[in-house]
Amino acid sequence: MPSARLRRSIQLAAAALAMSEAAAFDLQGHRGARGLAPENTLPAFARALAIGVTTLELDCGVTRDGALVVSHDRRLNPDITRGPGGAWLDGPGPMIHALDYAELARYDVGRIRPGSEYAKRFPDQTPVDGTRIPRLADVFALVARARNATVRFNIETKIDPTRPEETLAPDEFARALVREVRAGGMARRTTIQSFDWRTLRVVQAEAPEIATVYLSAADTIGSGDRASPWTAGLRPRDYASVPAMVKAAGGAIWSPAHAEVTPALVLEAHRLGLAVIPWTANAPAELERLLDLGVDGIITDYPDRLRAALAARRRALPTPTPVER
């Protein structure tokens, strides 16, 4: 294993490469293009590729038999899941980690439950009945079919330190994801992100060629003397700002909640050498606000809206690559 100094040098180089290959601005399609197609599915990723994005943002879980699958929820979400017979789940479904992939693939995640609050949030999402939860390898294969050699993957480890029984342990989870990324030949094109900074610590130590992204929100950072369970032992009182915490943890990319981004924080992050890529901004006015602040990228459910905002500013745009799913 390389020395700590060499690992850090490789990690910084990976982060620099991630940003340089993101062209001038990192346009990330959240869960593919959740506002337009079923989240975290091949139709959503195909829609994002057809629009033209720099990065496909997605979430990962691990099944009982070790398959790396693309899912935001640790258990099947009744707002987007129908059983093998076509009926909506009555309540929260089984844990992803409690199912083999063959069992998971029986569920349909191709539309939002009508009348739900979730449906009201995304009225423009086009359903695709019969859609299944894909494996990460399926997403890599879709991009290969699109002949897109530049789009990146920003993959979140869906793990909650307050509910350790629901997933693999953070070190096992991180290692499983690293193995899958390497097996797909996508290490150079991948960043691994998490609110649970323990997983990022493992990636930095064992896979320095894969850049890490530090997600944050007020309720995961905590305050005062006590370290949050999400921040790998770092305490807010010991640092002047969240960007300073990210820097101390070894990060080079900070991804804060979009509403928590201020001009002062962007300046501080850039002073520390961090790229700033907020999540998940959708309203046109908010996209414009963040662009005015000089952020380095934005994660959005509507990559078409962000693309239009960038085009109006004459910013460089990624090439669309339509593909049959």
C-alpha positions in Angstrom: 0.0 0.0 0.0 1.4 3.5 -0.8 2.5 5.8 1.9 0.1 8.3 3.4 1.9 11.1 1.6 1.8 9.3 -1.8 -1.9 8.4 -1.2 -2.7 12.0 -0.6 -0.8 13.1 -3.7 -2.7 10.6 -5.8 -6.0 11.6 -4.2 -5.4 15.3 -5.0 -4.4 14.4 -8.5 -7.6 12.4 -8.9 -9.7 15.3 -7.7 -7.9 17.7 -10.0 -8.5 15.4 -12.9 -12.2 15.0 -12.0 -12.6 18.8 -12.1 -10.5 19.3 -15.3 -12.5 16.6 -17.1 -15.7 18.2 -16.0 -14.9 20.9 -18.5 -15.6 24.4 -17.2 -18.6 23.5 -15.2 -19.9 20.2 -13.7 -23.5 19.7 -14.8 -24.7 16.8 -12.7 -28.0 14.9 -13.4 -29.4 14.0 -10.0 -30.4 10.3 -9.9 -30.1 10.6 -13.6 -32.8 13.1 -14.3 -35.3 12.6 -11.5 -37.6 15.4 -12.6 -38.1 13.9 -16.0 -37.8 10.1 -15.6 -37.9 7.5 -12.9 -35.1 8.1 -10.5 -31.9 6.0 -10.5 -33.1 3.9 -13.4 -31.7 3.3 -16.9 -34.4 5.5 -18.5 -33.3 8.3 -16.2 -29.7 7.9 -17.1 -30.5 7.6 -20.8 -32.6 10.8 -20.5 -29.6 12.7 -18.9 -27.2 11.4 -21.6 -29.6 12.6 -24.3 -29.9 16.1 -22.7 -26.1 16.3 -22.3 -24.6 16.2 -18.8 -21.0 16.2 -17.4 -21.8 13.7 -14.6 -24.4 11.1 -13.8 -25.2 11.4 -10.1 -26.5 8.2 -8.5 -26.8 6.2 -5.2 -25.6 2.8 -4.4 -26.7 -0.1 -2.1 -25.4 -3.7 -1.8 -27.8 -6.7 -1.9 -27.5 -9.7 0.3 -25.6 -11.6 -2.5 -23.2 -8.7 -3.0 -24.6 -7.0 -6.1 -23.9 -3.2 -6.3 -27.3 -1.7 -7.2 -28.5 1.8 -7.9 -31.0 2.9 -5.2 -31.4 6.0 -3.0 -33.4 4.2 -0.3 -32.0 1.5 2.0 -35.4 -0.2 1.9 -37.8 -0.2 -1.0 -39.8 3.0 -1.1 -43.6 2.6 -1.3 -43.9 5.9 -3.3 -42.1 4.4 -6.2 -42.3 0.6 -5.9 -44.8 -2.0 -7.0 -44.6 -5.7 -6.2 -44.4 -8.6 -8.7 -48.2 -8.6 -9.0 -48.3 -4.9 -9.9 -49.7 -3.6 -6.6 -48.2 -0.7 -4.8 -46.3 -1.6 -1.6 -48.6 -1.0 1.5 -45.7 0.5 3.5 -41.9 0.5 3.6 -40.6 -2.5 1.7 -37.8 -4.9 2.6 -34.2 -3.7 3.0 -32.1 -3.8 -0.2 -29.4 -5.6 1.9 -32.0 -8.3 2.9 -32.7 -9.3 -0.7 -30.7 -11.2 -3.4 -30.5 -9.3 -6.7 -32.9 -11.8 -8.3 -35.5 -11.0 -5.7 -35.0 -7.2 -6.0 -35.3 -7.4 -9.8 -39.0 -8.5 -9.4 -40.1 -5.1 -8.2 -41.2 -2.3 -10.6 -39.8 1.2 -10.0 -41.0 2.8 -13.2 -43.5 5.4 -11.9 -44.4 7.5 -8.9 -47.5 6.5 -6.9 -50.3 8.7 -8.1 -51.6 11.2 -5.5 -48.5 11.0 -3.3 -46.6 14.0 -2.1 -43.7 12.7 -4.1 -45.8 12.8 -7.3 -46.8 16.4 -6.6 -43.1 17.3 -6.4 -42.3 15.9 -9.8 -45.4 16.4 -12.1 -43.2 16.3 -15.3 -41.7 12.9 -14.6 -42.6 10.5 -17.5 -43.3 6.9 -16.2 -41.7 3.9 -17.7 -43.6 0.8 -16.5 -41.6 -2.3 -16.1 -38.4 -0.6 -15.1 -36.2 -2.4 -12.6 -33.6 -1.3 -10.1 -30.3 -1.5 -12.1 -26.9 -2.7 -11.1 -24.1 -0.3 -11.2 -22.6 -2.4 -14.0 -25.8 -1.9 -16.0 -25.2 1.9 -15.8 -21.6 1.5 -17.0 -22.9 -0.7 -19.9 -25.5 1.9 -20.9 -22.9 4.6 -21.1 -20.7 2.3 -23.2 -23.6 1.8 -25.6 -24.0 5.6 -25.8 -20.3 5.7 -26.9 -19.8 8.4 -24.3 -16.2 8.3 -23.2 -16.2 11.4 -21.0 -19.3 11.4 -18.8 -18.5 10.9 -15.2 -20.2 9.0 -12.3 -20.7 10.6 -8.9 -21.7 7.7 -6.7 -23.1 8.1 -3.2 -22.8 5.4 -0.6 -26.3 5.1 1.0 -25.3 4.4 4.5 -26.6 5.8 7.8 -24.3 5.6 10.8 -27.4 5.8 13.1 -28.8 2.7 11.5 -25.9 0.3 11.1 -28.0 -2.8 10.8 -29.5 -1.6 7.5 -26.4 -1.9 5.4 -22.9 -3.2 5.2 -20.4 -1.6 7.6 -18.8 1.5 6.2 -15.4 -0.1 5.4 -17.0 -3.2 3.7 -19.4 -0.9 1.8 -16.6 1.3 0.5 -14.5 -1.6 -0.5 -17.3 -3.3 -2.4 -18.0 -0.1 -4.3 -14.3 0.5 -5.1 -14.1 -3.1 -6.4 -17.1 -2.6 -8.7 -15.8 0.7 -10.0 -12.4 -0.8 -10.7 -13.9 -3.9 -12.3 -15.9 -1.6 -14.7 -12.7 0.3 -15.6 -14.3 3.5 -14.4 -12.0 4.6 -11.5 -10.6 7.6 -13.5 -14.2 8.7 -14.3 -15.7 8.2 -10.9 -16.1 10.2 -7.7 -17.4 8.6 -4.5 -19.5 10.9 -2.3 -21.2 10.4 1.1 -22.7 12.1 4.0 -21.0 9.4 6.1 -17.5 10.5 5.9 -16.2 7.2 7.3 -16.7 5.7 3.8 -14.7 8.5 2.2 -11.8 7.9 4.6 -11.7 4.2 3.5 -11.7 5.3 -0.2 -8.9 7.8 0.4 -6.8 5.2 2.2 -7.3 2.3 -0.2 -8.2 3.8 -3.6 -6.5 7.2 -3.9 -7.1 7.1 -7.6 -10.8 7.7 -7.0 -11.7 11.2 -5.9 -14.0 11.7 -3.0 -16.8 14.2 -2.5 -17.9 15.4 1.0 -21.6 15.8 1.2 -23.0 18.0 4.0 -26.2 19.4 5.5 -26.8 21.2 8.8 -28.2 18.1 10.4 -25.2 15.9 9.5 -22.5 18.3 10.6 -23.8 18.9 14.1 -22.4 21.6 16.4 -20.4 22.2 19.6 -18.1 19.7 21.3 -19.7 16.5 20.2 -18.7 15.0 16.9 -21.6 14.1 14.6 -21.8 10.4 13.8 -21.6 11.4 10.1 -18.2 13.3 10.2 -15.8 10.5 11.0 -14.9 12.0 14.4 -14.4 15.6 13.3 -16.0 18.2 15.6 -17.4 21.5 14.3 -15.9 23.4 17.3 -12.4 22.6 16.1 -12.8 24.3 12.7 -13.8 27.7 11.4 -16.2 26.4 8.8 -17.5 23.3 7.1 -15.1 23.8 4.2 -12.3 23.7 6.8 -13.6 20.4 8.1 -13.7 19.0 4.6 -10.1 20.1 4.0 -9.0 18.6 7.3 -10.6 15.3 6.4 -8.6 15.2 3.2 -11.3 16.3 0.8 -10.9 18.3 -2.4 -14.6 18.5 -3.4 -17.4 19.8 -1.1 -21.0 19.2 -1.9 -23.3 21.2 0.5 -27.1 21.5 0.6 -27.8 24.3 -2.0 -29.8 26.4 0.5 -26.8 26.5 2.8 -24.4 28.0 0.3 -23.4 31.6 0.9 -20.9 33.9 -0.8 -18.6 33.7 2.2 -18.6 29.9 2.2 -17.8 29.7 -1.5 -14.9 32.1 -1.1 -13.6 30.2 1.9 -13.9 26.9 0.1 -12.0 28.2 -2.9 -9.4 29.7 -0.7 -8.8 26.3 0.7 -8.6 24.8 -2.8 -12.0 23.0 -2.6 -14.4 22.7 -5.5 -18.0 23.5 -4.5 -20.8 21.5 -6.1 -24.1 22.0 -4.3 -27.0 19.6 -4.2 -29.9 19.5 -5.3 -31.0 22.8 -6.9 -34.0 22.8 -9.3 -35.7 26.3 -9.3 -34.4 28.5 -12.1 -33.9 31.4 -9.7 -31.8 29.2 -7.4 -29.7 27.9 -10.3 -29.0 31.5 -11.2 -28.1 32.4 -7.7 -25.6 29.6 -7.4 -24.1 30.4 -10.8 -23.7 34.0 -9.7 -21.8 32.8 -6.6 -19.2 31.0 -8.8 -19.8 27.4 -7.8 -18.0 24.7 -9.7 -21.0 22.6 -10.5 -24.6 21.9 -9.5 -26.5 18.7 -8.9 -30.0 19.0 -10.2 -33.1 16.9 -11.0 -33.6 19.0 -14.1 -30.4 19.0 -16.1 -32.3 20.6 -19.0 -33.0 23.7 -16.9 -29.3 24.0 -15.8 -28.1 23.4 -19.3 -30.4 26.3 -20.5 -29.0 28.6 -17.8 -25.5 27.7 -18.8 -26.2 28.3 -22.4 -27.6 31.7 -21.7 -24.3 32.6 -20.1 -22.4 31.2 -23.0 -20.8 28.5 -20.9 -19.3 25.3 -22.4 -21.8 22.5 -22.5 -21.3 18.7 -22.6 -22.2 16.9 -25.8 -25.6 15.0 -25.8 -25.3 11.3 -26.5 -28.7 9.7 -27.0 -28.8 5.9 -26.3 -31.4 3.2 -26.4 -31.7 1.7 -22.9 
